[in-house]
Amino acid sequence: MTPLILMAEDDPDIQLVARLALKRAGFRVEAVANGRLLLEQVQVERPDVILLDWMMPEMDGPEACARLKADPLTADIPVIFVTSKSQASEVQTGRAAGAAGHLLKPFDALKIGDDIRHILDRLGKPAGQA
């Protein structure tokens, strides 16, 4: 079965590029524009992995991640931040919220699928079994 990525990203251009790149890499992709919508969508269909922007309207990435990790039904879903936030304190904040990894924007569209697989492999959740 094709692994499902649920992505929360408020920039439609980044959503489009990520969707195309991830579909090409063999993932199914659903996208929403903010953390609140992500929390709603995760109840509709359980993703294998969540890609989460840091700064979004209504609910930012760190808050959405913390809420996912606090819910026993979603706590085990790997969350990867895809953001321009690269300072050590921000990476640490993401990890403290429960994130499995951190990818920097602008991401390499040709490598993002492999980058996600690498993070999932490190967690012992190969894509398709995540």
DAZI-V111302 format. One record per residue. N is the residue number from 1. OMEGA is omega as a letter, one per 30 degrees, with the letter a starting at -180 (NA if undefined). D_LAST is the distance of its C-alpha to the last C-alpha in Angstrom with 2 decimals. Layout:
n omega d_last
N OMEGA D_LAST
N OMEGA D_LAST
This chain:
n omega d_last
1 a 11.19
2 l 10.74
3 l 7.60
4 l 9.15
5 l 10.07
6 a 12.52
7 l 15.11
8 a 18.06
9 a 20.91
10 l 24.60
11 a 26.00
12 l 26.14
13 l 26.76
14 l 23.68
15 a 21.66
16 a 23.27
17 a 22.76
18 l 19.07
19 a 18.60
20 a 20.62
21 a 19.03
22 l 15.42
23 l 16.62
24 l 18.50
25 l 15.49
26 l 13.86
27 l 11.84
28 a 13.10
29 l 14.30
30 a 15.93
31 l 18.11
32 a 20.24
33 a 23.03
34 a 22.57
35 l 20.83
36 l 22.74
37 l 21.59
38 a 17.94
39 l 18.40
40 a 20.09
41 a 17.62
42 l 14.58
43 a 16.86
44 a 17.47
45 a 14.07
46 l 10.76
47 l 8.59
48 l 4.92
49 l 6.75
50 l 10.47
51 a 13.23
52 l 16.29
53 a 19.89
54 a 22.10
55 l 25.30
56 l 25.37
57 l 27.97
58 l 27.89
59 a 24.99
60 a 23.81
61 a 20.42
62 l 21.08
63 l 22.27
64 l 19.39
65 a 16.90
66 l 19.18
67 l 19.38
68 a 15.64
69 l 15.52
70 a 18.74
71 a 17.55
72 a 16.19
73 a 14.48
74 a 12.38
75 a 12.62
76 l 9.22
77 l 7.56
78 l 7.58
79 l 10.89
80 l 12.59
81 l 16.30
82 a 17.97
83 l 21.59
84 l 25.00
85 a 25.15
86 l 25.29
87 a 27.69
88 a 26.70
89 l 27.39
90 l 25.02
91 l 22.16
92 l 23.04
93 l 23.14
94 l 19.59
95 l 18.44
96 l 20.72
97 l 19.14
98 a 15.75
99 l 14.28
100 a 11.96
101 a 13.95
102 l 16.82
103 a 17.79
104 l 21.44
105 f 23.25
106 l 24.69
107 l 21.63
108 a 22.22
109 a 21.19
110 a 21.25
111 a 18.85
112 l 16.38
113 l 13.80
114 l 14.30
115 l 14.33
116 l 10.87
117 l 9.62
118 l 11.90
119 l 10.60
120 l 6.96
121 l 9.02
122 l 11.27
123 a 8.97
124 l 8.29
125 a 4.54
126 l 5.81
127 a 5.44
128 l 5.73
129 a 3.80
130 NA 0.00
